[in-house]
Amino acid sequence: MSIDKSMNVLIVDDYKTMLRIIRNLLKQIEFHNVEEASDGAEALSKLRSGSFGLVISDWNMAPMTGLQLLQEVRADAKLKGMPFIMITAESKTENVVAAKQAGVSNYIVKPFNAETLRDKIEKVLGHA
Amino acid sequence: MHENPPGWNGRDADPFTPELTERLAAIRARQPDAEPELVAEVVRAVLTTMSGDLTAKEMSLLSEVEELGRTIAIAKQEIAALKVDDITDAHIPFATDELDAIVQHTASATHNILTSCETLDEVAGSLSGETAAKLQDATTRIYEACSFQDITGQRITKVVGTLKTIEAKVAQIVNAFGEHSGAQSAVVAAPASEADLLNGPQLPHHAMDQSDIDKLLASFE
């Protein structure tokens, strides 16, 4: 199944360096339309006012965490089907379970490699 | 009216002199939750005012009370010798400043590495064939490696949090036993439910790797 790589991708992280790394890795796999947000609240605002095909979000951010963002997205009639990948250093079983119960599409633990990122994006968008 | 001390057998009349009884009542009225300093004061008062023949049980009780008084005095001396003010005013702030500096320096270094890597990426884009592929593969590895800065930043934040907890606990101990008696530290509020989940990076021997997480996610399917 071919993936539309011209879609807008929203990446969310409070570490500017991580945003830059993910943006560059996405660029290398031909996703060129990337927007950034530094926390869940800014991301939610951008999602509601824009048109995105994928969200890649960190978890541990303030004032709105990645989990809260995911819950808001799944509760929003217009956004609830949005593919949502969590990329986080939180790697305990209870974290993965909580994210899955909130409706995460896939979960990547930091530090991650480019191959894992590409693989998860293809799986998520392949099922979208 | 005071309560009889432990081990008191009621053999004789009230063992406390009216003076001591009055003093104990005043202390109890002034401070219902007795501080160690007050306990020591009571011990001293008991030892200096009891008189008359004592039974073996009473002698044992007195010995225990005396030992308790000595233990409290030694604990106070040891806490004073710790120079707790140095810990809270100098050592911990110094350590947290050093850790903050590490985060800033690594962030700056990572920024420079990423800038150079982006330049190499542009060069790779202008090339073709095997050379371009090799160059891009190298920049990919550099991007991956640079994510260390996020992980180390989170780890250091956890260490800073631990230092601050130690600082608060030390202050609590000093308030309870040291020279600055009376003040009590605020009770730490229980974390919210999501806060319980936010533990940051795990040490390698505690962490789940990506394959563990994939298996866990697959178990939901």
Interface residues (C-beta under 8 A of the other chain):
Chain A: D13 Y15 T17 M18 R20 I21 N24 L25 K27 Q28 W59 N60 T65 L67 Q68 A89 E90 S91 K92 T93 E94 N95 V96 V97 A98 K100 N106 Y107 I108 V109 K110 P111 F112 N113 A114 T116
Chain B: A107 T110 H111 L114 C117 E118 D121 Q136 T139 T140 Y143 E144 C146 S147 F148 Q149 D150 I151 G153 Q154 E194 L197 L198 N199 G200 P201 Q202 A207 M208 D209 Q210 I213 L216 L217 F220
